[in-house]
Amino acid sequence: MSTRLKLLGAAAAASLLSLAVLALVVAPEDARQGDAQRLMYVHVPAAWLAYLAFFVTAVASALWLWKRTRSTTWDLLAGSSAEIGVVFTALALVLGSLWGRPTWGTWWEWDARVTTTAVLFFLYLGYLALRRTGATAEARGTRCAVAALIAFLDVPVVHFSVTWWETLHQDATVLNRELDVKMEGFWMPFTLVWSVVAFTLLYAFLVTLRLRLAELEEGREASDLERAIAERVRAGDPVPVGGS
Amino acid sequence: MRLAHDALLVAGKDLRIELRSRVALQQILPFGAIVLVLFAFALDPDRGVLPRVAPGLFWTAVLLAALLSVNRAFALEEANAARDGLRLTGLDGAAVFLGKAAAVAVQLVVLEVVLGVGIVVLYDVSIRGVGLIVCAAVAATAGLAATGTVYGVLASGLRARETLVPLLVLPAVAPVMIGGTRAFEAALDGAPADGWPWVQLLTAFAVLAVVAGTLAFGPLLEEDA
């Protein structure tokens, strides 16, 4: 690990530790929700991180598709970022569900944002599955980039459809949808902003590490292949040429 | 017009294969019908529940059967290296996309008519608001066929293609499921005014899917897995 990466990791760890202190001790207890509201300091940044990760995936995919900027790094970055995005989407859903139980009185509400996020989760789960189907690097890059861009385009449409779905059919139950947390004083909003900063640092650290790992994997595959070919050449086996 | 002509050639080829092999007719249609029957088993053939939820069940059955159609559309290209043949024809990727999507759409329309008759007969639904139903079905079918075709080529030639397609397609067509169901509900409830915004959404989705497919299909067809 390079020094810069170590520093980034240390910064992420320090900001997360300080976030824990801020969220659990310094920030005041919410007047209406009590301690349950403290989930906001992990739920909101987890959701933010998921969006950020998918945005990076979309940008990296577009850069791969554009021939002038095509490089394996973009493809690997898209995949690395999507992995982190899926993990944090799941985290946001689970934390939201835990938060929903004491405040909404239910583990799951078919609310527009919850439903869209769940669809988002499955879209990118499919994307990750597509990445692991053993195509050649070139074919994988193009196929996955197209899938990532379609997933990214599909999200606003899904969002519209579930928003309309609700406004047409469930007007009464959405009253408690926006929790309308009144931000009081300084520490509550500060802790929320701090949580976003801390999670963004964590994302930068994780994605750099994951990208490095992906590049090593690719290099390893290539060198293994070269070694296998060299061994067969030495053994005097005919080397198959072409074919698929 | 070259594009339309080439697309019709590809659609004609796929539909001719389906007419001769009868896979769509003898496997996909009966599959859709059995799904309708299964829903009736699951929900107890109670005259109260089935008509109320019929639109949702209809679109669920269509979606599940559409997955088979999409898999089939690309299984055709895998046998005898037909995919290479398709590339060697020199047809534009966009034309191949439009043709394959049109062939899937035609099969889906047949499926929808049969399943529509099925829900009228089996679920005791009385049809109202035919104009809205037809418009919603056309827009939904276009979106479904285009999305399915894009993901079909994304997964074609890969290991685990059959299991990958449902995972990719089903979340992506969530708007079709929601929009189609709500539009049908509005029509059957005799409140078509509530249904037209859904037709707009379905149309927007279809346009987006067709544009994405037209742009992306050429490069995807060129890439060998």
Interface residues (C-beta under 8 A of the other chain):
Chain A: L65 V119 F122 L123 L125 G126 Y127 A129 L130 T133 G134 A135 T136 E138 A139 T142 R143 V146 A147 L149 I150 A151 L153 D154 V157 V158 F160 S161 V162 W164 W165 L168 H169 S244
Chain B: V150 Y151 L154 A155 G157 L158 R159 A160 L164 L167 L168 L170 P171 A172 A174 P175 I178 G179 R182 D194 P197 W198 L201 A204 F205 L208 A212 A216 P219 L220 E223 D224 A225
